[in-house]
Amino acid sequence: MAKFTFNLTPRDVPPVSTDHRIIATKIPVPESLSLLEEIKLYESSNALEQLPVVWDRALNHQIFDEWGNAWIDFTSSIFVTNAGHANEETISRINECIAKPLMHSYYYPTRIRAQFLKKLLEMTPNYLEKAIVLSVGTEAAERAVKIARIFGENAMQGKNIIVGGDGNYHGKTLGAQMVGGQHGDKSWIGYTDPNMKHMPFPFPWVLEEFEGDGRELFQHHLGMLEADGVDLSNIAAFFVESFQGWGAVFYPVDYIMAMREWSRSNDTLLVFDEIQAGFGRTGKMFAYEHYGVEADLVICGKGISGSMPLSAVLGSATLIELDAGYTSTHGGNPVACAAGLGNLEAFENRDLIVESQRKGKIMRDIIYSWKEKYPSRIGRILGNGLLYGVFITKENSDELDSELTNYICERAMEKGVFSICTGRGTIKIGPPLTIPDDALIEGLKVYEECFDELF
Ligand SMILES: Cc1ncc(COP(=O)(O)O)c(C=O)c1O
């Protein structure tokens, strides 16, 4: 199928003016087109794959352009601004740091890094004792791969296999991509690492067809690895994306429980990638907590700072100490740590995990009502907390309709709602956890208008 591109011809659209949304111009804004052209001149063309809105400012749950328009943000800037765009606590901590001024410190110790790490480890499960602080998600995924490798080397007999999940995503750098399961994107690597293996993802529809429960499906997948020549006693670590992003697809709980039990009895690490899933998004600090298990390593990014580039690997002191080559020039940058500290303070001050659960229920009820209203077009609804994936299908079919979904996102943009375009036939809804209730409800109603117009 040809690649979808959003319409760049300015169109007259009905004006919108509410407390949360303003659409006062043609969309896309005619004056924004020259800027989009300029971006195309200087960046690769995929810089323009997203909705053609030029962001000027963003505050709490709203995105503003230079031309008087305002959108409700249902992306949280791809799960970064969980505590709201530019919240007071974060701005105040960043301002303090800049006012000193302290803009960079390599890995030389700073008070702000210590304060941030203390707060981070206080707010996360007790068995996560130490952290490596880095800059972006993929860098943290790389570090987790490194720790898993060292852990494997140190094991009694030496273990060298890391097992990821088909379709899972851990970032775009080499190691993160190799352990990731988006195999179609790996041709540039030119070879496969014989020590990186993958298990199928136990999608709900796979479990429904399988004769057995999640535990048995896990055993079945282990059997597939064995049949593929993997010596199971050689597995150093499982890498798990806590849910698959495109559709908010969680693992079956008993599948992960079985994986945890197996990995405990076989001296294998269980690593959760919480870069997108973490920091209250699903109604818990970390999404893997829904599985009722403990993690050996947790990879964090995005919502850890809610703004500046900051990421981390969390684990027991023993595991974190395995990585002696600790440095990263920008990892733990003082301004980023200040943002991280302010962000965690905002979580505490506004009780954001509880808010995610409370607003999640509001969102869930509305989204589930869509299934009744549009049964021929809305397939599965998956998610938790303030994250849902709504599967848009071809009429009376299970086949996802990615083109129609892109049109829905485009239409929602024309009405003042800014959506995540997954390109996979799902609408993924993830507003900041600080969104006012009425803005949440108003934004969801906009999708209903789009459904009425486009289905
Ligand atoms: C689950 C997951 N892992 C890793 C990454 C990579 O993070 P970054 O883009 O900060 O490198 C992402 C980013 O979307 C992600 O969603």
The ligand as an SDF file (V2000), in Angstrom:
LIG
                    3D

 16 16  0  0  0  0  0  0  0  0999 V2000
    8.8760    0.9590   24.3160 C   0  0  0  0  0  0  0  0  0  0  0  0
    9.9230    1.8810   23.7770 C   0  0  0  0  0  0  0  0  0  0  0  0
   11.2080    1.5570   23.9240 N   0  0  0  0  0  0  0  0  0  0  0  0
   12.1880    2.3650   23.4590 C   0  0  0  0  0  0  0  0  0  0  0  0
   11.9020    3.5440   22.8180 C   0  0  0  0  0  0  0  0  0  0  0  0
   13.0190    4.4170   22.3030 C   0  0  0  0  0  0  0  0  0  0  0  0
   13.0950    5.5940   23.0290 O   0  0  0  0  0  0  0  0  0  0  0  0
   13.8190    6.8730   22.3970 P   0  0  0  0  0  0  0  0  0  0  0  0
   13.0270    7.2920   21.1910 O   0  0  0  0  0  0  0  0  0  0  0  0
   13.8300    7.8900   23.4900 O   0  0  0  0  0  0  0  0  0  0  0  0
   15.1990    6.4260   22.0210 O   0  0  0  0  0  0  0  0  0  0  0  0
   10.5780    3.9170   22.6420 C   0  0  0  0  0  0  0  0  0  0  0  0
   10.2290    5.1520   21.9200 C   0  0  0  0  0  0  0  0  0  0  0  0
    9.1690    5.3100   21.3540 O   0  0  0  0  0  0  0  0  0  0  0  0
    9.5500    3.0670   23.1330 C   0  0  0  0  0  0  0  0  0  0  0  0
    8.2620    3.3710   22.9870 O   0  0  0  0  0  0  0  0  0  0  0  0
  1  2  1  0
  2  3  1  0
  2 15  2  0
  3  4  2  0
  4  5  1  0
  5  6  1  0
  5 12  2  0
  6  7  1  0
  7  8  1  0
  8  9  2  0
  8 10  1  0
  8 11  1  0
 12 13  1  0
 12 15  1  0
 13 14  2  0
 15 16  1  0
M  END
$$$$
